[in-house]
Amino acid sequence: MNDNQIVDLYWTRSEKAIEETEHKFGNYCRTVSYNILANTEDAEECVNDTWLKAWNSMPTHRPSRLAPYLGKLTRWLSLTRLRENNSLRRGGGEMPLILDELAETLDSGMDTETELEIRELNRAIRHLVDSLEKDERDVFLSRYWYAASIKEIAEKYDFSESKVKTMLHRTRNKLLRQLQEEGLC
């Protein structure tokens, strides 16, 4: 079943929408959530919450591509759960390491709470990601969006772990230079 057909099921309030969503996107959403939470039970709950959020949002919002929409919901719910569980203090999973890696680049000392600065930062990151070569972009997004481990990325793209680390380091440096040039850092 394609994305539009599944969205149509949501719009007609058919319970089959959840079943089809689970069938097509369940593993994807579980992977996104587990990579953030490093806990199977919490990840499963976040995926179920994703289906509920999708159910509640579809009558008013019609996503054209379901995978990014569900991935964004799952990621948001998982990050919320991570904060609630104080996982950063417990040091579980890849997320604390990922956030530390990016913190060195993104810690500008500015008041990033203001909406304008956040929008500018988001725009700069999107611009960088759009400008990257395919391999660089895939590795960067795998690490910092999907929270995949270095080992998982290396296996997925048939790179050595050293190559993945080097690519990520160079991409973070590109991001840092771009932020500095734009006065965001």
C-alpha positions in Angstrom: 0.0 0.0 0.0 1.4 3.4 -0.9 1.6 6.5 1.4 -1.4 8.2 -0.1 -3.6 5.2 0.3 -2.5 4.9 4.0 -3.1 8.6 4.5 -6.6 8.2 3.0 -7.3 5.4 5.5 -6.4 7.9 8.3 -8.7 10.5 6.8 -11.6 8.1 6.6 -10.8 7.1 10.2 -10.3 3.5 9.3 -8.5 1.4 12.0 -6.7 -0.4 9.1 -4.5 2.8 8.8 -2.7 1.8 12.0 -2.2 -1.7 10.8 -0.9 -0.6 7.4 1.4 2.0 9.1 2.8 -0.6 11.4 3.4 -3.0 8.5 5.1 -0.5 6.3 6.9 1.8 8.9 7.1 -0.2 12.1 10.7 -1.3 11.8 11.8 2.1 10.6 10.2 3.9 13.5 11.4 1.4 16.1 14.9 1.8 14.8 14.8 5.6 15.1 13.4 5.3 18.6 15.7 2.6 19.8 18.7 4.5 18.5 17.8 7.4 20.7 16.5 5.6 23.8 18.6 2.3 23.8 15.6 0.6 25.5 13.3 -1.7 23.7 10.3 -1.2 25.9 10.5 2.6 25.8 11.1 2.5 22.0 8.0 0.4 21.6 5.9 2.8 23.6 7.2 5.7 21.6 6.3 3.9 18.4 2.8 3.3 19.7 2.6 6.9 20.7 3.6 7.8 17.1 0.7 5.9 15.7 -1.6 7.8 18.1 -0.1 11.2 17.2 -0.5 10.3 13.5 -4.1 9.2 14.1 -4.9 12.5 15.9 -3.1 14.8 13.4 -4.2 13.3 10.1 -7.7 14.7 9.8 -6.2 18.2 9.8 -2.8 17.6 8.3 -2.1 15.6 5.1 1.6 14.6 4.8 2.7 14.0 1.2 5.5 11.6 2.4 4.7 9.4 5.3 8.1 8.1 6.3 9.7 11.6 7.1 6.5 12.6 8.9 6.4 9.5 11.1 10.1 9.6 11.6 9.9 13.2 12.9 7.0 12.3 15.2 9.0 9.2 16.5 12.1 11.2 17.0 10.4 14.0 18.9 8.5 11.5 21.1 11.8 9.6 21.8 13.8 12.7 22.6 11.0 13.7 25.0 11.1 10.3 26.6 14.9 10.5 26.8 14.6 13.8 28.8 11.9 12.4 31.0 14.0 9.3 31.8 17.1 11.4 32.6 19.0 9.1 30.3 21.8 11.6 29.9 22.7 11.1 33.6 22.5 7.4 33.3 24.7 7.6 30.2 22.7 5.0 28.2 22.7 4.7 24.5 24.3 6.7 21.7 22.3 9.9 22.1 24.5 11.4 24.9 27.6 10.8 22.8 25.9 12.3 19.7 24.8 15.4 21.6 28.4 15.8 23.0 29.8 15.6 19.4 27.5 18.3 18.1 27.8 20.4 21.3 31.4 21.3 20.5 30.2 22.7 17.1 27.0 24.3 18.1 27.8 25.7 21.5 28.1 29.4 20.5 27.5 31.0 23.8 24.5 32.8 22.3 21.0 32.8 23.8 19.7 30.0 21.5 16.3 30.1 23.2 15.1 32.9 20.9 13.1 31.7 18.0 15.0 33.8 15.4 18.4 32.3 16.4 17.0 28.8 16.3 15.5 29.4 12.9 18.8 30.7 11.6 20.7 27.8 13.1 18.2 25.3 11.5 18.5 27.1 8.1 22.3 26.9 8.3 22.3 23.2 9.1 19.8 22.5 6.3 21.9 24.5 3.9 25.0 22.5 4.9 23.2 19.2 4.6 21.9 20.2 1.1 25.4 21.1 0.0 27.0 17.8 1.0 27.9 15.0 -1.3 25.5 12.0 -1.1 27.8 9.8 1.0 28.6 12.6 3.4 24.9 13.6 3.7 23.8 10.0 4.3 26.5 9.5 7.0 25.7 12.8 8.7 22.0 12.2 8.8 22.4 8.6 9.9 24.4 9.8 12.9 22.7 13.0 13.8 19.1 12.5 12.7 18.6 8.8 13.1 21.1 8.4 16.0 22.8 5.4 14.4 26.1 4.2 16.0 29.4 4.5 14.2 29.4 0.7 13.8 25.9 0.7 12.2 26.8 3.4 9.8 30.0 1.7 8.8 28.2 -1.6 8.2 25.3 0.1 6.3 27.6 2.0 3.9 30.4 -0.6 3.8 32.9 1.9 5.2 35.5 1.4 7.9 34.6 2.9 11.3 37.6 5.1 11.0 36.3 6.5 7.7 32.9 7.2 9.2 34.5 9.0 12.2 36.7 11.0 9.8 33.7 11.9 7.6 31.7 13.0 10.6 34.6 15.1 12.0 35.1 16.8 8.6 31.4 17.5 8.2 31.2 19.0 11.7 34.2 21.2 10.9 32.4 22.3 7.7 29.3 23.1 9.8 31.4 25.0 12.3 33.1 27.1 9.6 29.7 27.9 8.0 28.2 28.9 11.4 31.3 31.1 12.0 31.0 32.7 8.6 27.4 33.5 9.2 28.0 34.8 12.6 26.0 32.1 14.3 28.9 30.8 16.3 
